[in-house]
Amino acid sequence: MDLTGQIALVTGASRGIGAATAKALAAAGAHVVLVARSAKDLEKIEEDIFEAGGSATIAPVDLAEPDSIARLATAISGRWTALDVLVINAATFPTLTPVWQIDPREFNQALTLNVLATQALLAGFDGMLRKSKDARVIGVTSSVGANPRAYWGAYGASKAAFDTLLNCYAQEVRNTASIRVAVVDPGATRTKMRAKAYPGENPESVKPPEAVADAVVALLGEQFASPHRIRVNQD
């Protein structure tokens, strides 16, 4: 996949699937805007991209802060005209617990980052996406959004809303703009979030984030129908 000359923005780009995807996009030729809270962690990913011959720009932003996404969109649109790839990956993982014991503070955090920030990103970057000749929005989800599971209520509910927002947006723009939307369920992947959910699991027993990143880049090379959904299974 040749993404030379394209601008890609990846949220949650400081580690895990986000970092791997950012590196893969840069390797394919895209200039990648790296978004996450930690400037120090982003600088490390940016350095890795530069050393591999790619190009990137860091944007340390807490997506859960009021107006942070609007400010980010203003800054990005002031530098580039169009956005070709938007990867919505940043998410927070509430404690696994029965529904009646969900911590309201954690649930609110999950809804803020996993749902409200998603809508704000689509609103903030819709104009730039419409200026691209072939814009793609990729949302990284979880299987528990489509298939509820006991004790996963808080996270699953946020991901169900996430999936719905992306699918609705896909239907709304598919006849009025060159924007296609895909939801990617990464499946079992070696991340800190996975380790939190399955503390006793051997991390080497599940695929690395790079496998998901490769699947995302491969998907960008396909003329997929919008909305679209894939699950990345281990080979």
BAFI-3210 file (N, C-alpha, C; in Angstrom, 3 decimals, decimal comma, padded with zeros to 6 digits):
// residues 235
n [1|2|3|4|5|6|7|8|9|10|11|12|13|14|15|16|17|18|19|20|21|22|23|24|25|26|27|28|29|30|31|32|33|34|35|36|37|38|39|40|41|42|43|44|45|46|47|48|49|50|51|52|53|54|55|56|57|58|59|60|61|62|63|64|65|66|67|68|69|70|71|72|73|74|75|76|77|78|79|80|81|82|83|84|85|86|87|88|89|90|91|92|93|94|95|96|97|98|99|100|101|102|103|104|105|106|107|108|109|110|111|112|113|114|115|116|117|118|119|120|121|122|123|124|125|126|127|128|129|130|131|132|133|134|135|136|137|138|139|140|141|142|143|144|145|146|147|148|149|150|151|152|153|154|155|156|157|158|159|160|161|162|163|164|165|166|167|168|169|170|171|172|173|174|175|176|177|178|179|180|181|182|183|184|185|186|187|188|189|190|191|192|193|194|195|196|197|198|199|200|201|202|203|204|205|206|207|208|209|210|211|212|213|214|215|216|217|218|219|220|221|222|223|224|225|226|227|228|229|230|231|232|233|234|235]
n.u [000,842|000,689|001,006|002,038|002,327|-000,060|-002,019|-002,248|-003,976|-003,608|-005,104|-004,346|-001,712|000,639|001,356|000,995|-001,578|-002,123|000,400|001,812|000,265|000,589|003,331|003,299|001,731|003,348|005,532|004,398|004,388|002,836|002,397|002,288|000,185|000,619|-001,268|-001,802|-001,827|000,690|003,539|006,205|006,131|005,068|007,101|009,026|007,868|007,718|010,450|011,202|009,837|011,079|013,687|013,259|012,897|010,545|007,924|006,557|004,373|004,008|001,238|000,452|-002,287|-005,042|-007,727|-010,039|-010,462|-012,415|-013,143|-010,666|-010,375|-011,514|-009,671|-007,441|-008,267|-008,458|-005,778|-004,584|-005,943|-005,022|-002,525|-002,587|-004,577|-006,333|-007,464|-006,542|-006,568|-008,073|-007,553|-009,229|-008,400|-007,737|-008,689|-010,317|-010,265|-012,570|-012,854|-013,477|-016,593|-019,715|-022,781|-024,374|-022,498|-020,867|-018,503|-019,381|-017,701|-015,602|-017,138|-018,128|-015,731|-015,089|-017,229|-016,805|-014,229|-014,347|-016,724|-017,927|-015,656|-015,162|-017,329|-016,747|-014,310|-015,082|-016,782|-015,005|-013,109|-014,467|-014,745|-012,110|-011,762|-013,618|-012,362|-010,467|-009,492|-009,975|-010,923|-010,489|-011,900|-010,982|-012,056|-011,097|-012,302|-014,031|-014,866|-016,789|-018,519|-020,329|-021,075|-022,273|-020,869|-020,726|-019,816|-018,415|-019,812|-019,589|-017,396|-018,174|-020,648|-019,785|-018,291|-020,226|-021,752|-019,784|-019,359|-021,880|-021,975|-019,931|-020,898|-023,305|-022,312|-020,913|-023,027|-024,254|-022,471|-021,746|-022,939|-022,490|-019,895|-016,393|-015,749|-014,956|-015,800|-014,574|-014,826|-012,647|-012,104|-009,765|-009,353|-007,809|-004,995|-001,633|-001,463|-001,362|-003,905|-005,158|-003,647|-004,494|-007,126|-006,856|-005,014|-003,622|-002,823|-000,516|001,374|002,702|001,118|-000,752|-001,365|000,936|000,736|001,539|000,489|-002,163|-001,843|-000,738|-002,935|-004,702|-003,391|-003,396|-006,132|-006,669|-005,832|-007,808|-010,865|-013,163|-016,618|-018,738|-020,607|-018,054|-016,752|-014,217|-012,543|-009,538|-007,856|-005,706|-002,981]
n.v [-001,186|002,110|005,089|007,532|011,003|011,300|012,329|011,180|010,622|009,435|008,351|007,683|006,982|006,444|003,957|000,339|-000,864|001,550|002,850|000,961|000,977|003,613|003,598|001,729|003,025|005,225|003,880|003,102|005,423|007,605|010,830|011,054|012,099|012,065|011,338|011,575|011,507|011,739|013,528|012,739|009,953|009,991|011,272|009,297|007,409|008,981|009,359|006,717|006,412|008,364|007,332|005,095|006,161|007,494|010,038|012,245|013,979|015,150|015,429|016,242|015,624|015,565|013,819|013,695|016,062|019,058|020,749|020,095|018,545|020,136|022,215|020,792|020,027|022,537|023,328|021,333|021,659|024,132|023,659|021,594|020,853|018,733|015,656|012,381|009,859|008,749|007,371|006,094|005,222|005,527|004,683|003,961|001,645|000,416|-000,974|-004,461|-005,588|-006,492|-005,213|-003,815|-002,926|-001,124|001,460|004,781|006,936|005,764|004,737|007,039|008,146|006,276|006,575|009,205|009,261|007,036|007,346|010,079|011,546|010,318|011,132|013,856|013,901|013,044|015,156|017,312|016,776|016,259|018,149|018,319|015,684|015,507|016,937|015,301|013,066|010,419|009,557|007,741|006,387|004,754|002,810|001,480|-001,185|-003,392|-006,806|-007,116|-005,051|-005,656|-008,175|-008,736|-009,359|-010,965|-008,981|-007,181|-004,902|-002,000|-001,269|-002,632|-001,404|001,164|000,657|-000,399|001,856|003,349|001,825|002,197|004,982|005,267|003,638|004,926|007,416|006,584|005,804|008,238|009,820|008,473|008,904|011,522|012,337|011,535|009,511|006,729|004,268|002,077|-000,429|-001,918|-004,856|-005,896|-008,362|-010,829|-009,359|-008,415|-006,202|-003,499|-003,027|-005,475|-007,069|-006,050|-006,884|-009,642|-010,801|-013,145|-014,296|-015,589|-013,352|-013,903|-015,677|-014,499|-012,460|-009,900|-006,241|-005,297|-007,029|-006,299|-003,677|-004,127|-005,294|-003,152|-001,326|-002,874|-003,007|-000,366|-000,300|-001,511|-001,413|-001,150|-001,631|000,809|001,253|-000,870|-003,890|-005,653|-008,458|-009,142|-011,951|-014,360|-015,791]
n.w [000,000|-000,986|000,503|000,030|000,307|001,605|004,451|007,686|010,714|013,956|016,873|020,331|019,949|021,263|022,215|022,026|019,834|018,544|018,344|016,800|014,481|013,629|012,994|010,913|008,998|008,463|007,383|005,048|003,681|004,456|006,035|009,416|011,987|015,318|018,070|021,497|025,119|026,421|025,861|025,969|025,470|022,902|021,524|021,462|019,724|017,450|016,982|016,391|013,982|012,375|012,313|010,816|008,382|007,875|008,261|010,698|012,990|016,255|018,498|021,419|023,272|025,461|024,876|026,310|027,547|027,762|024,740|023,668|021,343|019,403|019,378|018,506|015,930|014,729|014,763|013,143|010,680|010,057|009,113|007,201|004,296|003,702|005,225|005,023|006,230|009,145|012,158|014,747|017,709|020,416|023,722|026,848|029,549|031,659|035,008|035,234|036,157|037,824|036,426|038,290|040,034|038,794|038,692|038,866|038,203|036,700|034,618|033,482|032,551|030,582|028,797|028,065|026,743|024,964|023,589|023,492|022,692|020,271|018,674|018,688|017,330|014,766|014,129|014,298|012,298|009,977|007,903|006,844|006,038|003,995|002,038|001,047|-001,585|-001,268|001,464|004,504|007,387|010,249|012,834|015,896|017,591|019,906|020,450|022,405|022,174|020,161|020,943|023,858|027,117|030,273|033,055|031,548|031,064|031,276|029,587|027,257|026,664|026,028|023,740|022,069|021,585|020,324|017,960|016,793|016,331|014,383|012,307|011,680|010,848|008,579|006,879|006,557|005,102|002,800|000,321|-000,191|000,050|-000,439|001,527|003,396|005,815|008,277|010,756|012,952|014,582|016,682|017,901|020,081|021,352|022,017|024,311|026,755|027,701|027,214|028,944|031,372|031,405|031,257|033,377|034,022|031,696|029,299|027,598|025,237|023,982|022,418|019,483|018,287|018,417|015,932|014,043|013,856|012,978|010,439|009,221|009,186|007,458|005,136|004,709|004,057|001,478|000,071|-001,798|000,008|000,912|002,467|005,411|006,940|008,390|010,082|011,564|013,148|013,032|014,636|012,876]
ca.u [000,000|001,469|000,282|002,885|001,614|-001,296|-001,946|-002,995|-004,000|-003,861|-005,253|-003,795|-000,559|001,857|001,675|000,086|-002,079|-001,992|001,803|002,147|-000,434|001,255|004,590|002,985|001,267|004,531|006,330|003,716|004,583|002,000|002,858|001,381|000,004|000,549|-002,066|-001,941|-001,627|002,076|004,481|007,429|005,893|004,889|008,415|009,708|007,295|008,155|011,859|011,237|009,382|012,139|014,819|012,877|012,774|009,215|007,729|005,459|004,231|003,335|000,203|000,065|-003,635|-005,940|-008,981|-011,171|-010,617|-013,357|-012,639|-009,329|-010,435|-011,758|-008,396|-006,594|-008,741|-008,081|-004,332|-004,277|-006,466|-004,197|-001,278|-002,903|-005,909|-007,171|-007,055|-006,830|-006,820|-008,305|-007,629|-009,734|-007,929|-007,640|-009,816|-010,019|-010,833|-013,037|-012,711|-014,491|-017,439|-021,131|-023,414|-024,862|-021,364|-020,044|-018,104|-019,874|-016,594|-014,944|-018,072|-018,144|-014,476|-015,185|-018,158|-016,198|-013,170|-014,700|-017,928|-018,032|-014,486|-015,328|-018,218|-016,043|-013,308|-015,786|-017,260|-013,881|-012,320|-015,338|-014,423|-010,846|-011,976|-014,353|-011,450|-009,611|-010,044|-010,356|-010,733|-010,912|-011,963|-010,855|-012,322|-010,646|-013,370|-013,877|-015,964|-017,831|-019,494|-021,353|-021,466|-022,134|-020,304|-020,857|-018,780|-017,823|-020,895|-019,181|-016,587|-018,980|-021,640|-019,103|-017,895|-021,444|-022,051|-018,699|-019,683|-023,079|-021,607|-019,165|-021,771|-024,233|-021,545|-020,641|-024,235|-024,586|-021,556|-021,314|-023,470|-022,228|-018,462|-015,507|-015,315|-015,363|-015,617|-014,453|-014,608|-011,703|-012,042|-008,427|-009,234|-006,809|-003,751|-000,688|-001,466|-001,536|-005,320|-005,398|-003,019|-005,350|-008,335|-006,475|-003,706|-002,927|-002,547|000,827|001,266|003,245|000,116|-001,619|-000,613|001,461|000,000|001,937|-000,406|-003,350|-001,403|-000,607|-004,292|-005,269|-002,775|-003,911|-007,524|-006,654|-005,579|-008,971|-012,050|-014,215|-017,906|-018,841|-019,697|-017,386|-016,235|-013,372|-011,913|-008,182|-007,602|-004,321|-002,692]
ca.v [000,000|003,335|006,223|008,696|012,258|011,340|012,719|010,257|010,977|008,252|008,639|006,605|006,574|006,356|002,579|-000,712|-000,889|002,879|003,079|000,049|001,449|004,842|003,213|001,053|004,054|005,991|003,012|003,071|006,705|008,686|011,671|010,651|012,957|011,174|011,964|010,880|012,451|011,866|014,032|011,932|008,687|010,293|011,592|008,019|006,847|009,857|009,042|005,425|006,642|009,081|006,425|004,145|006,887|008,067|011,392|012,315|015,168|014,783|016,339|015,802|016,108|014,716|013,877|013,754|017,426|019,863|021,574|019,702|018,042|021,294|022,920|019,936|020,131|023,861|023,316|020,457|022,273|025,285|023,201|020,776|021,113|017,536|014,512|011,196|008,690|009,019|006,123|006,378|004,060|005,807|004,189|003,640|000,351|000,402|-002,227|-005,486|-005,690|-006,616|-003,945|-003,074|-002,427|-000,244|002,714|005,865|007,763|005,025|004,633|008,359|008,277|005,433|007,200|010,447|009,006|006,036|007,726|011,512|011,974|009,800|012,063|015,128|013,710|013,032|016,516|018,209|016,491|015,992|019,078|017,920|014,393|015,762|017,520|014,239|012,350|009,066|009,540|006,533|006,460|003,416|002,786|000,239|-001,521|-004,633|-007,741|-007,021|-004,048|-006,344|-009,403|-008,448|-010,409|-010,680|-008,188|-006,232|-003,984|-000,605|-001,161|-003,082|-000,380|002,276|000,220|-000,534|003,220|003,677|001,169|002,817|006,299|005,105|003,102|005,988|008,388|005,978|005,876|009,642|010,482|007,649|009,426|012,960|012,613|010,390|009,062|005,367|003,996|000,669|-000,748|-003,032|-005,589|-006,484|-009,674|-010,935|-008,698|-008,193|-004,799|-003,274|-003,192|-006,915|-007,579|-005,641|-007,714|-011,052|-010,712|-014,429|-014,803|-015,456|-012,401|-014,483|-016,559|-013,719|-011,776|-008,573|-005,125|-005,124|-007,814|-005,467|-002,554|-004,609|-005,503|-001,828|-000,800|-003,675|-002,592|000,931|-000,542|-002,163|-000,593|-001,766|-000,936|001,554|000,833|-002,163|-004,388|-006,835|-008,945|-009,586|-013,214|-014,812|-016,787]
ca.w [000,000|-001,089|001,065|-000,150|000,114|002,374|005,851|008,556|012,136|014,784|018,299|021,137|019,148|022,072|022,573|021,571|018,464|017,966|017,976|015,702|013,283|013,198|012,346|009,657|008,067|008,066|006,518|003,748|003,027|004,971|007,141|010,484|013,162|016,472|019,125|022,781|026,221|026,848|024,855|026,027|024,778|021,485|020,969|021,206|018,501|016,365|016,737|015,700|012,604|011,667|012,109|009,768|007,123|007,727|008,780|011,659|013,831|017,498|018,988|022,771|023,570|026,242|024,130|027,241|028,039|026,975|023,637|023,215|019,977|018,544|019,239|017,679|014,547|014,236|014,527|012,006|009,455|009,755|008,486|006,030|003,740|003,754|006,044|004,220|007,087|010,566|012,924|016,096|018,462|021,848|024,519|028,236|029,911|033,047|035,762|034,980|037,346|037,500|036,052|039,459|040,804|037,960|039,311|038,011|037,718|035,623|033,497|032,855|031,813|029,393|027,861|027,578|025,769|023,958|022,837|023,215|021,924|018,911|017,961|018,532|016,275|013,488|013,896|014,108|011,105|008,830|006,818|006,221|005,380|002,759|001,053|000,535|-002,730|-000,833|002,915|005,213|008,847|010,829|014,269|016,543|018,526|020,669|020,183|023,430|021,771|019,369|021,646|025,292|027,950|031,704|033,732|030,606|030,737|031,090|028,381|026,131|026,333|025,362|022,409|021,273|021,148|019,385|016,693|016,240|015,804|013,153|011,265|011,276|010,076|007,273|006,070|006,307|004,161|001,670|-000,938|-000,282|000,174|-000,706|002,850|003,722|007,243|008,660|012,162|013,050|015,847|016,619|018,505|021,158|020,935|023,115|024,705|028,186|027,995|027,251|030,169|032,484|031,369|031,438|034,053|034,107|030,357|028,748|026,474|024,007|023,384|021,534|018,428|018,622|017,813|014,538|013,188|013,641|012,153|009,062|008,708|008,927|006,242|004,023|004,499|003,384|000,063|-000,523|-002,069|000,809|001,012|003,720|006,480|006,793|009,668|009,999|012,776|012,859|013,729|014,658|011,847]
c.u [000,880|000,621|001,080|002,044|000,328|-001,021|-002,836|-002,903|-004,394|-003,980|-004,790|-002,525|000,707|002,243|000,707|-000,299|-001,916|-000,582|002,199|001,506|000,209|002,551|004,334|002,510|002,439|005,406|005,728|003,775|003,771|002,765|001,833|001,371|-000,274|-000,153|-002,154|-001,663|-000,169|002,999|005,736|007,257|005,730|006,227|009,198|009,183|007,722|009,605|011,997|010,852|010,457|013,311|014,540|012,670|011,422|009,130|006,489|005,489|003,519|002,329|-000,244|-001,263|-004,352|-007,315|-010,207|-011,395|-011,577|-012,628|-011,264|-009,339|-010,697|-010,471|-007,437|-006,980|-008,367|-006,597|-003,974|-004,747|-005,694|-002,904|-001,521|-004,330|-006,847|-006,586|-007,487|-007,185|-006,981|-008,482|-008,017|-009,463|-007,921|-008,894|-009,361|-010,815|-011,262|-012,828|-013,831|-015,281|-018,885|-021,748|-023,838|-023,734|-020,431|-019,765|-018,524|-018,746|-015,880|-015,841|-018,132|-016,879|-014,527|-016,104|-017,558|-015,172|-013,627|-015,876|-017,934|-016,849|-014,562|-016,212|-017,520|-014,976|-013,966|-016,290|-016,106|-013,152|-013,168|-014,978|-013,150|-010,979|-012,686|-013,472|-010,457|-010,293|-010,524|-010,090|-011,230|-010,845|-011,940|-011,078|-011,906|-011,609|-013,019|-015,079|-017,090|-018,826|-020,647|-021,886|-021,252|-021,677|-020,410|-019,610|-018,094|-018,809|-020,455|-018,404|-017,406|-020,005|-020,993|-018,701|-019,105|-021,854|-021,035|-019,006|-020,866|-022,762|-020,884|-020,027|-022,770|-023,518|-021,260|-021,841|-024,574|-023,720|-021,297|-021,842|-023,173|-020,754|-017,669|-014,880|-015,854|-014,972|-015,561|-014,219|-013,741|-011,730|-010,711|-008,328|-008,175|-005,462|-002,913|-000,571|-001,602|-003,000|-005,680|-004,843|-003,851|-006,592|-008,038|-005,096|-002,934|-002,518|-001,082|000,752|001,783|002,239|-000,835|-000,755|-000,137|000,634|000,324|001,048|-001,673|-003,003|-001,295|-001,984|-004,956|-004,702|-003,263|-005,343|-007,589|-006,414|-006,743|-010,079|-013,246|-015,487|-017,992|-020,294|-019,182|-016,865|-015,364|-012,902|-010,553|-007,909|-006,130|-004,116|-002,447]
c.v [001,239|004,511|007,520|009,945|012,369|011,716|011,774|010,737|009,744|008,674|007,432|006,069|006,354|004,924|001,614|-000,625|000,473|003,171|002,218|000,509|002,712|004,518|002,559|002,042|004,878|005,177|002,920|004,417|007,863|009,555|011,482|011,670|012,048|011,888|011,053|011,907|012,737|012,323|013,171|010,626|008,904|010,586|010,326|007,377|007,672|009,557|007,724|005,583|007,344|008,163|005,411|004,834|007,517|009,475|011,426|013,644|014,746|015,861|015,837|016,436|015,086|014,837|013,978|015,156|018,212|020,728|021,159|019,248|019,175|022,077|022,130|020,075|021,480|023,909|022,495|021,090|023,531|024,915|022,404|021,039|019,936|016,502|013,257|009,969|009,151|007,687|006,476|005,145|004,288|005,333|003,972|002,407|000,361|-000,956|-003,194|-005,724|-005,919|-005,238|-003,144|-002,536|-001,522|001,064|003,865|006,721|007,074|004,932|005,958|008,592|007,486|006,057|008,469|010,175|008,092|006,457|009,211|012,016|011,483|010,724|013,387|015,038|013,722|014,429|017,453|018,022|016,174|016,885|018,708|016,593|014,584|016,346|016,503|013,553|010,954|008,931|008,229|006,788|005,038|003,520|001,444|-000,075|-002,749|-005,520|-007,605|-005,911|-004,675|-007,590|-009,218|-009,658|-010,000|-009,979|-007,158|-005,115|-002,559|-000,434|-001,541|-002,061|000,784|001,897|-000,018|000,836|003,694|003,114|001,853|004,178|006,176|004,582|004,139|007,028|007,860|006,091|007,309|010,284|009,703|008,149|010,904|013,312|011,348|009,923|007,661|005,053|002,492|000,557|-001,999|-003,604|-006,331|-007,905|-009,671|-010,412|-008,345|-006,694|-004,690|-003,435|-004,666|-007,518|-007,226|-006,526|-009,180|-011,129|-012,024|-015,001|-014,602|-014,521|-012,952|-015,394|-015,817|-012,900|-010,396|-007,474|-004,931|-005,909|-007,026|-004,291|-002,952|-004,811|-004,170|-001,252|-001,569|-003,270|-001,265|000,795|-001,187|-001,146|-001,195|-000,929|-000,277|001,628|-000,592|-002,580|-005,602|-007,215|-009,510|-010,828|-013,589|-015,882|-018,151]
c.w [000,000|-000,620|000,939|-000,434|000,913|003,831|006,655|009,991|012,929|016,236|019,109|020,521|019,955|022,432|021,898|020,107|017,798|017,498|016,785|014,393|012,735|012,456|010,987|008,597|007,552|007,115|005,115|003,041|003,546|005,963|008,248|011,621|014,345|017,618|020,342|023,871|026,509|025,728|024,809|025,268|023,272|020,812|020,649|019,915|017,294|015,981|015,984|014,231|011,792|011,342|011,016|008,420|006,881|008,274|009,663|012,388|015,099|017,886|020,354|023,183|024,434|025,610|025,023|027,794|027,151|025,940|023,119|021,758|018,996|018,319|018,355|016,208|013,937|013,895|013,292|010,695|009,075|009,052|007,218|005,575|003,959|004,709|005,303|005,054|008,529|011,270|014,361|016,949|019,972|022,584|025,954|028,625|031,380|033,703|035,410|036,263|036,930|037,228|037,281|040,350|039,982|038,694|038,401|037,428|036,550|034,390|032,745|032,034|030,510|028,351|027,260|026,488|024,636|023,071|022,472|022,388|020,481|018,094|017,704|017,446|014,896|013,137|013,549|012,793|009,873|007,642|006,090|005,484|004,039|001,655|000,495|-000,647|-002,345|000,660|003,498|006,706|009,371|012,328|014,856|017,686|019,356|020,387|021,194|023,133|021,005|020,066|023,147|026,089|029,418|032,234|032,828|030,249|030,435|029,787|027,145|025,697|025,590|023,939|021,499|020,729|020,117|018,003|016,010|015,632|014,462|012,010|010,770|010,422|008,674|006,350|005,678|005,233|002,877|000,325|-001,143|-000,214|-000,142|000,612|003,075|005,163|007,483|010,157|012,219|014,462|015,855|017,148|019,597|020,691|022,156|023,449|026,226|028,590|028,109|028,542|031,397|032,563|031,675|032,100|034,114|032,770|029,967|027,543|025,161|023,299|022,448|020,574|018,880|017,950|016,336|013,573|012,871|012,735|010,688|008,426|008,373|007,638|005,011|003,688|003,746|001,884|-000,656|-000,784|-001,319|000,793|002,377|004,163|006,282|008,162|009,420|011,402|012,404|013,686|013,665|013,602|012,492]
res [m|d|l|t|g|q|i|a|l|v|t|g|a|s|r|g|i|g|a|a|t|a|k|a|l|a|a|a|g|a|h|v|v|l|v|a|r|s|a|k|d|l|e|k|i|e|e|d|i|f|e|a|g|g|s|a|t|i|a|p|v|d|l|a|e|p|d|s|i|a|r|l|a|t|a|i|s|g|r|w|t|a|l|d|v|l|v|i|n|a|a|t|f|p|t|l|t|p|v|w|q|i|d|p|r|e|f|n|q|a|l|t|l|n|v|l|a|t|q|a|l|l|a|g|f|d|g|m|l|r|k|s|k|d|a|r|v|i|g|v|t|s|s|v|g|a|n|p|r|a|y|w|g|a|y|g|a|s|k|a|a|f|d|t|l|l|n|c|y|a|q|e|v|r|n|t|a|s|i|r|v|a|v|v|d|p|g|a|t|r|t|k|m|r|a|k|a|y|p|g|e|n|p|e|s|v|k|p|p|e|a|v|a|d|a|v|v|a|l|l|g|e|q|f|a|s|p|h|r|i|r|v|n|q|d]
***
